């Protein structure tokens, strides 16, 4: 198993909870039309869902989101999207594929995962949801789950990650290759590297991470040594890139 396979498998393994139920689904800003369309179809056929929250302003995923939409659903893309937040764009795509009468809430000012969680919670003056489905880019799902749990003061079990199909990486050779070939084009090579390697750095509980010993955005995470070893070997791919 290559180092990148190890990292992707770790980041995208979500807790299974077949008995989970909630009337709320939250879609955090991401660059993957497949996720948005799948979430829309899920809500279209899941009667218990009554409320959908769209979260995201202008962030690092905005341009990739529009670019990916131009490839996978060009009929939906409008020139005005260049001036819209991720939440607004995602809502347009979602509403095209889900025609049910749902309560749709928008948070369009957050620019990172912490603000995604904090600002979405502030949408509720009273009685915020006590559990919800969370849709996010699977490569950042683990950290998003932790962040929302902390900001919303909910146990991890009250928030169920939902990305419909776990990415199974075969290899990274100048670009990622997955078992599901459709995923090969989900992330450009640079964006893939920034997400995968950057996420491990953020999850590490040290002075450079997001845990209590660092920025204190998330709880302490025990990362398996196997994963850390792969991470250290993969760092050579992003040397000189201060954004990762």
C-alpha positions as CSV (number, residue, x, y, z in Angstrom):
1,X,0.0,0.0,0.0
2,X,1.5,3.4,-1.0
3,X,1.8,6.3,1.4
4,X,-1.0,8.2,-0.3
5,X,-3.3,5.3,-0.2
6,X,-2.7,5.1,3.6
7,X,-3.4,8.8,4.0
8,X,-6.6,8.8,1.9
9,X,-7.9,5.7,3.6
10,X,-7.4,7.3,7.0
11,X,-8.9,10.6,6.1
12,X,-12.0,9.2,4.4
13,X,-12.9,6.4,6.8
14,X,-16.1,7.6,8.5
15,X,-18.0,6.0,11.5
16,X,-20.8,3.8,10.4
17,X,-24.1,4.3,12.0
18,X,-26.9,2.5,10.1
19,X,-29.5,3.5,12.7
20,X,-28.8,7.3,12.5
21,X,-31.8,9.5,11.8
22,X,-32.0,13.3,11.6
23,X,-34.4,15.8,10.1
24,X,-31.5,18.2,9.2
25,X,-28.7,17.9,6.6
26,X,-25.8,20.4,6.3
27,X,-23.7,20.8,3.2
28,X,-20.4,22.5,3.9
29,X,-18.7,24.4,1.1
30,X,-16.8,22.0,-1.2
31,X,-15.7,21.6,-4.8
32,X,-17.5,18.4,-5.7
33,X,-20.7,18.6,-7.8
34,X,-21.2,14.8,-7.3
35,X,-21.6,15.3,-3.5
36,X,-24.1,18.1,-4.0
37,X,-26.2,16.2,-6.5
38,X,-26.1,13.0,-4.4
39,X,-27.2,15.0,-1.3
40,X,-30.0,16.4,-3.3
41,X,-31.2,13.0,-4.4
42,X,-30.8,11.7,-0.9
43,X,-33.1,14.5,0.4
44,X,-35.5,14.0,-2.4
45,X,-36.1,10.4,-1.3
46,X,-35.6,10.7,2.5
47,X,-38.9,12.0,3.9
48,X,-37.6,12.6,7.4
49,X,-35.3,15.4,6.2
50,X,-37.1,18.7,6.6
51,X,-34.2,21.2,6.7
52,X,-31.1,21.7,4.7
53,X,-28.3,24.2,5.6
54,X,-25.9,25.4,3.0
55,X,-22.6,26.8,4.4
56,X,-19.7,28.6,2.7
57,X,-18.5,32.0,1.5
58,X,-15.6,32.6,-0.8
59,X,-12.9,30.0,0.0
60,X,-10.2,27.9,-1.5
61,X,-12.8,25.6,-2.9
62,X,-14.9,28.2,-4.8
63,X,-12.9,28.2,-8.1
64,X,-12.5,24.4,-8.2
65,X,-16.3,24.1,-7.5
66,X,-17.1,26.2,-10.6
67,X,-14.5,24.5,-12.7
68,X,-15.8,21.0,-11.7
69,X,-19.4,22.1,-12.5
70,X,-18.3,23.3,-15.9
71,X,-17.1,19.8,-16.6
72,X,-19.9,17.7,-15.0
73,X,-23.0,19.9,-15.2
74,X,-22.3,22.8,-17.6
75,X,-26.0,23.4,-18.2
76,X,-26.3,24.8,-14.6
77,X,-23.3,27.1,-14.7
78,X,-24.1,30.8,-14.9
79,X,-21.7,33.7,-15.4
80,X,-23.1,35.2,-12.2
81,X,-21.6,32.3,-10.2
82,X,-18.3,34.2,-10.2
83,X,-19.9,36.7,-7.7
84,X,-21.8,34.1,-5.6
85,X,-20.7,32.4,-2.4
86,X,-20.2,28.6,-2.3
87,X,-23.4,28.3,-0.3
88,X,-25.4,30.1,-3.0
89,X,-23.9,28.0,-5.8
90,X,-24.5,24.8,-3.9
91,X,-28.1,25.7,-3.2
92,X,-28.7,26.3,-6.9
93,X,-27.3,22.9,-7.8
94,X,-29.2,21.2,-5.0
95,X,-32.5,22.8,-5.8
96,X,-32.3,21.6,-9.4
97,X,-32.1,18.0,-8.3
98,X,-34.3,18.1,-5.2
99,X,-37.8,19.5,-5.7
100,X,-39.2,18.7,-2.3
101,X,-40.6,21.5,-0.2
102,X,-37.8,21.9,2.4
103,X,-36.6,24.7,4.7
104,X,-33.4,25.9,3.1
105,X,-31.0,28.0,5.2
106,X,-28.0,29.9,3.9
107,X,-24.7,30.9,5.6
108,X,-22.6,32.6,3.0
109,X,-19.9,34.4,4.9
110,X,-17.6,31.7,6.3
111,X,-14.2,31.1,4.6
112,X,-12.9,28.1,6.5
113,X,-14.0,25.0,8.3
114,X,-14.1,26.7,11.7
115,X,-16.3,29.5,10.5
116,X,-18.4,26.9,8.6
117,X,-19.2,25.4,12.0
118,X,-19.4,28.6,14.1
119,X,-21.4,30.7,11.7
120,X,-23.9,27.9,10.8
121,X,-24.6,27.4,14.5
122,X,-25.3,31.2,14.8
123,X,-28.1,30.8,12.3
124,X,-30.2,29.5,15.2
125,X,-31.3,31.9,17.9
126,X,-32.8,29.0,19.8
127,X,-33.2,25.3,19.5
128,X,-30.4,24.4,17.0
129,X,-30.5,20.9,15.7
130,X,-29.3,18.3,18.2
131,X,-28.1,16.0,15.4
132,X,-27.6,16.3,11.6
133,X,-26.1,14.8,8.5
134,X,-22.9,16.4,7.4
135,X,-21.9,16.5,3.7
136,X,-18.3,17.6,3.0
137,X,-15.4,16.8,0.7
138,X,-14.4,13.4,1.9
139,X,-10.7,14.4,2.2
140,X,-11.6,17.0,4.8
141,X,-14.5,15.1,6.4
142,X,-12.6,13.9,9.4
143,X,-11.5,17.4,10.5
144,X,-14.9,18.9,9.6
145,X,-16.7,16.3,11.8
146,X,-14.4,17.2,14.8
147,X,-14.8,20.9,14.2
148,X,-18.6,20.8,14.0
149,X,-18.8,18.6,17.1
150,X,-16.8,21.1,19.1
151,X,-18.4,24.3,17.8
152,X,-22.0,22.9,18.1
153,X,-21.1,21.2,21.5
154,X,-22.5,17.9,20.3
155,X,-21.0,14.4,20.6
156,X,-19.5,13.0,17.4
157,X,-22.3,10.5,17.3
158,X,-24.8,13.3,16.8
159,X,-23.3,14.3,13.5
160,X,-23.2,11.7,10.8
161,X,-20.8,12.2,7.9
162,X,-22.3,11.4,4.5
163,X,-20.4,11.2,1.3
164,X,-22.1,8.3,-0.4
165,X,-19.0,6.5,-1.6
166,X,-15.6,6.3,0.1
167,X,-12.8,7.2,-2.3
168,X,-10.5,4.3,-2.7
169,X,-7.1,5.5,-4.0
170,X,-5.1,3.1,-6.1
171,X,-2.0,5.3,-6.5
172,X,-0.7,8.9,-6.9
173,X,1.5,9.3,-9.9
174,X,1.5,12.9,-10.9
175,X,-2.2,12.8,-10.2
176,X,-4.5,10.6,-8.2
177,X,-6.0,7.4,-9.6
178,X,-9.0,5.8,-7.9
179,X,-10.9,2.5,-8.1
180,X,-13.9,4.6,-9.3
181,X,-12.3,6.3,-12.3
182,X,-14.8,9.1,-12.2
183,X,-13.1,10.3,-9.0
184,X,-9.8,10.8,-10.9
185,X,-10.9,14.2,-12.0
186,X,-12.4,15.4,-8.7
187,X,-9.3,17.0,-7.5
188,X,-6.4,18.5,-9.5
189,X,-3.0,17.1,-8.5
190,X,-2.0,20.3,-6.6
191,X,-5.4,20.5,-4.9
192,X,-5.3,16.8,-4.0
193,X,-1.8,17.2,-2.4
194,X,-2.8,20.3,-0.5
195,X,-5.9,18.6,0.9
196,X,-4.4,15.2,1.8
197,X,-1.0,16.4,3.2
198,X,-2.5,19.6,4.7
199,X,-5.2,17.7,6.5
200,X,-2.8,15.4,8.4
201,X,-0.8,18.5,9.5
202,X,-4.0,20.1,10.8
203,X,-5.1,16.9,12.6
204,X,-1.7,16.5,14.4
205,X,-1.8,17.8,17.9
206,X,1.3,19.9,18.0
207,X,2.2,23.5,17.7
208,X,1.5,23.5,14.0
209,X,-1.8,21.6,14.2
210,X,-5.3,22.5,15.0
211,X,-5.5,20.4,18.3
212,X,-5.2,21.7,21.9
213,X,-1.4,22.0,21.6
214,X,-1.8,24.2,18.5
215,X,-4.6,26.4,17.3
216,X,-7.1,24.5,19.5
217,X,-9.8,24.4,16.8
218,X,-10.4,20.6,17.3
219,X,-10.1,18.1,20.1
220,X,-7.0,15.9,20.5
221,X,-6.7,13.3,17.7
222,X,-4.6,10.1,18.1
223,X,-3.2,9.6,14.6
224,X,-1.9,6.1,14.0
225,X,1.9,5.9,13.7
226,X,1.5,4.2,10.3
227,X,-0.3,7.3,9.0
228,X,2.3,9.7,10.5
229,X,5.1,7.7,8.9
230,X,3.4,8.0,5.5
231,X,2.7,11.7,6.1
232,X,6.4,12.4,6.8
233,X,7.4,10.6,3.6
234,X,4.8,12.5,1.5
235,X,5.9,16.0,2.8
236,X,8.5,16.1,0.1
237,X,5.7,16.7,-2.4
238,X,4.8,20.1,-0.9
239,X,8.2,21.5,0.1
240,X,8.2,25.2,-0.6
241,X,4.4,25.6,-0.6
242,X,3.6,27.8,2.5
243,X,-0.2,27.2,2.1
244,X,-0.1,23.6,3.0
